[in-house]
Amino acid sequence: QVQLVESGGGSVQAGGSLKLSCTASGYSYATYSDTYCMGWFRQAPGKEREGVARIYADFRTSVADSVKGRFTISKDNAKTTLYLEMNSLKPEDGAMYYCAAERPRSVMTWSSCQAWNEFTYWGQGTQVTVSS
C-alpha cells in the first residue's frame, strides 16, 4: 500500500528558505523509478489547489510561473523521496503543501504530466507559513 508523508514545513520570514520532503512507502527502487509523474501542490485558505511543480521519471522538471527561479523539484529514487526546495519565499507562498504521485508504470507523456492533476496518491500535507 502506497503512502506519501510530507515533512519540512514550518514558519519562515519572507526571503527565507525551506526544503520539503515527501517520503514514499510501498514503493521499491524499481517502481519508484518507474513512476512517470510526481508533483507538489499547494492550497491556501479560501483558494483553489495549485500545481507548483512536477517531475517526470527521467528527471525532467517543470515549475509554475509563480515560483520559477525560486523553487526546485527533485527526487531520489534510492530513497523513494521527493523534494521541493523553496528559496526567496514570499508571504503569498504560505499554504498547505501536498505531494502527489501516480501509480508506478502508469505510462504518460511528459506533456501530460505537466498538466496532470488527478494523481492517484496524495500525502496529508505540510504547512508553510511565510511572514512579511
C-alpha positions in Angstrom: 0.0 0.0 0.0 1.5 3.3 -1.1 1.8 6.1 1.5 3.2 9.6 1.0 4.4 11.5 4.0 5.5 15.2 3.7 7.8 16.9 6.1 9.9 20.1 6.3 7.2 22.7 6.5 7.3 25.5 9.1 7.3 29.2 9.6 9.9 31.5 8.0 10.3 35.1 7.3 10.0 36.5 3.8 13.2 35.9 1.9 13.9 32.7 3.8 14.1 29.1 2.6 12.6 25.7 3.3 13.1 22.3 1.9 10.1 20.0 1.8 10.4 16.2 1.6 7.9 13.6 0.6 8.9 10.1 1.6 7.0 7.3 -0.1 6.4 3.9 1.3 5.0 0.9 -0.6 7.4 1.6 -3.5 10.6 -0.3 -4.3 13.5 1.4 -6.0 12.3 0.0 -9.3 8.7 1.0 -9.0 9.6 4.5 -7.7 12.0 4.9 -10.7 9.2 3.8 -13.0 6.7 6.3 -11.6 6.2 8.5 -14.6 4.8 11.6 -12.8 5.0 13.1 -9.4 4.4 16.6 -8.2 3.9 19.2 -5.5 0.7 21.2 -5.0 -0.4 23.8 -2.5 -3.6 25.2 -1.2 -4.1 28.4 0.8 -7.2 29.1 2.8 -10.1 30.2 0.5 -8.1 29.4 -2.6 -8.1 26.6 -5.1 -5.4 23.9 -5.1 -2.5 25.0 -7.3 0.1 22.8 -9.0 3.6 24.0 -8.0 6.0 21.6 -9.6 6.2 18.3 -11.4 8.9 15.8 -12.2 9.0 13.1 -14.7 10.5 9.6 -14.4 13.6 10.7 -16.4 14.1 13.7 -14.0 12.6 16.3 -16.3 11.0 19.1 -14.2 8.6 21.9 -14.5 7.5 24.6 -12.1 4.7 27.1 -12.0 5.4 30.6 -13.3 4.7 32.0 -9.8 7.6 30.1 -8.3 10.0 29.9 -11.3 13.6 30.7 -10.3 12.8 30.2 -6.6 11.5 26.6 -6.3 13.2 23.4 -7.4 11.7 19.9 -7.5 13.9 16.9 -7.3 13.7 13.2 -6.3 16.0 10.5 -5.0 14.9 7.1 -6.4 17.1 5.2 -4.0 15.4 6.9 -1.0 12.0 7.0 -2.6 11.8 10.6 -1.7 10.5 13.7 -3.5 11.8 17.1 -2.6 10.8 20.7 -3.1 13.4 23.3 -2.3 11.9 26.7 -1.8 14.0 29.9 -1.8 13.2 33.6 -1.6 9.9 32.8 0.0 7.1 35.3 -0.2 4.1 35.7 2.1 1.9 34.5 -0.8 3.8 31.2 -0.8 2.2 30.4 2.5 -0.1 27.4 2.1 -0.6 23.7 2.9 1.8 21.8 0.6 1.0 18.4 -0.7 3.0 15.9 -2.7 1.4 13.5 -5.2 2.4 10.6 -7.3 0.9 8.4 -10.0 0.8 4.6 -9.9 4.1 3.0 -10.9 4.4 2.2 -14.6 1.2 4.2 -15.3 2.5 5.5 -18.6 2.0 9.1 -19.5 3.9 11.5 -21.7 5.9 14.4 -20.2 3.4 16.8 -21.7 0.6 15.1 -19.9 2.5 15.0 -16.7 3.0 18.8 -16.8 -0.8 19.2 -16.8 -1.8 16.3 -14.6 -3.8 17.0 -11.5 -5.6 13.7 -11.0 -2.9 11.9 -9.1 -3.6 8.5 -7.6 -1.7 9.0 -4.4 -1.6 12.1 -2.2 0.2 13.0 1.1 -1.5 14.6 4.1 0.2 17.9 3.6 2.7 20.1 5.4 2.1 23.7 6.4 4.3 26.5 5.2 3.8 30.0 6.7 5.8 33.0 5.5 5.7 36.2 7.4 6.5 39.6 6.0 
